[in-house]
Amino acid sequence: MEIKILGPGCAKCNKTADIVKAAVDESGVDAAIEKVTDMMTIAGYGVFGTPAVVVNGEVKCVGKVPSKDDVKKWIQ
C-alpha cells in the first residue's frame, strides 16, 4: 500500500502525517508513507487545499486533518 501526505510542511500537514503513521502502526498494515511537498506534484492530484491524503492513488481527504479512525477505514 502506498500512502502520500500532500502539503508544504505546515503544522496541519505534520499532524496529518503523525496520525497516518499511528493508524498504520496500530493496524499492522504494510504501507509506504511518503510526504509530498512539491506544489506542482500536489496540483497533479487535483488537490488545491492541504493537507491531503492519497491512498493507492485515490485522494481520500483534502483541506483538513483526518481522524485516526478515518485513516484506519481507508487502509483496511
C-alpha positions in Angstrom: 0.0 0.0 0.0 1.2 3.5 -0.8 0.1 6.5 1.2 1.0 10.1 0.4 0.7 13.1 2.6 0.4 16.1 0.4 1.3 19.5 1.8 4.1 22.1 2.1 5.1 21.0 5.6 2.8 23.2 7.7 1.7 22.2 11.2 -1.5 20.6 9.9 0.4 18.6 7.3 2.8 17.3 10.0 -0.1 16.4 12.3 -1.7 14.6 9.4 1.5 12.6 8.8 1.7 11.7 12.5 -2.0 10.5 12.5 -1.4 8.4 9.4 1.7 6.8 10.8 -0.1 6.0 14.1 -3.0 4.5 12.2 -0.7 2.3 10.0 1.2 1.2 13.1 -1.9 0.3 15.0 -3.5 -1.5 12.0 -0.4 -3.5 11.2 -0.8 -2.7 7.5 2.2 -2.9 5.3 2.4 0.6 3.8 4.9 3.0 2.4 4.2 6.6 3.7 5.6 9.5 1.7 5.4 13.2 2.2 4.9 15.2 -1.0 5.8 18.9 -0.7 6.2 19.9 -4.4 3.2 22.1 -5.2 3.2 21.0 -8.9 3.0 17.4 -7.9 0.3 18.1 -5.4 -1.7 20.0 -8.1 -1.3 17.0 -10.3 -3.6 15.1 -8.0 -6.3 17.8 -8.4 -5.6 19.0 -4.9 -5.6 22.7 -4.2 -6.0 22.6 -0.4 -3.7 21.0 2.0 -3.2 18.8 3.9 -4.4 16.0 1.7 -4.1 12.2 2.0 -3.8 9.9 -1.1 -4.1 6.1 -0.6 -3.0 3.9 -3.6 -3.5 6.8 -6.0 -7.0 7.8 -4.7 -7.4 11.1 -2.9 -9.2 10.4 0.4 -9.1 13.8 2.2 -8.4 17.4 1.2 -8.0 20.5 3.3 -8.4 19.0 6.8 -6.6 16.9 9.3 -8.3 13.4 9.2 -9.1 11.5 12.3 -7.2 8.3 13.1 -10.5 6.3 12.7 -11.0 7.7 9.2 -7.4 6.7 8.2 -7.9 3.2 9.5 -11.1 2.9 7.4 -9.1 3.9 4.3 -6.4 1.4 4.8 -8.4 -1.6 5.8 
